[in-house]
């Protein structure tokens, strides 16, 4: 399930890297939360036509509308 931490742990393992080195972007708040629980950097991507993201989720999880807004360190 994409809404569960273990899914993202498995993804990092299959990529052969530590979870904290993965940047996960999604328009689904629950997916972003699960990825963060697995140790990934994760952001909400807000796009026209998708579910509205609450201000609380935006502040807690971070949100972008474009890849140009993403800082890669």
N, C-alpha and C positions, 0 to 999 in steps of 0.2 A: 504494500500500500504506500502510495506517495505521501500520505499524511503521517507516516510513522518514522520516528528517529532511525530505526534499524535500516530502513530503505536507503537512507543517506549515508549511514556507516558503510553499507555494502557498496554503494557507488564509489566512495572514496577508496575502499579496499580494491575494487576492480580497476580503478584508475592507477592504483599503485602509489598513492600519496596520502599524506596526512589530511584529515578533514579540514583543518584550519587553512590549508592552502587552496581550497576550492571556493570559488565564488559562484553561488547559486542564485539565479534570478527567476522569479515566478510572479504571475499575477494572482496567485492563490495564497492568502494569508496563512492558511493551515500548513501548506507545503513549506513556506518560509520559516515558520516556527519549528517544524520538524527538522529542517536542515540545520537551523541554528542549534537545536538541542543536540544534534550529532557533531557539533563543533565547526560547522561551515560558516563562512561569511555568507550572508543571504540578504537580499533586498526584494521588496515588492516592486513590480513593474506595473505602473498604472497606464492602461491603454483605453482608448475610446471603445465603448461597447462592453467592457468587462464590468464585473461587480464593483460597486462603489467601495472604496477603502475608507474606513473610519479615520478621523483625525487621530484618535488614540493609537490605532495600529500604525498609522503613518509615523507618528512620533516614536513609538516603541521599536519598530522594525526598520524604519527608513524606507523611503520610496523614491523611485526615479520614473521619469517618463521617456528617457532616452539613454542610450549607452554612453552618450557624451557626458552624462552626469555621473557616471561611475568612476570612482577613483580606484585605481589598481596600484597596490603597494607591493 
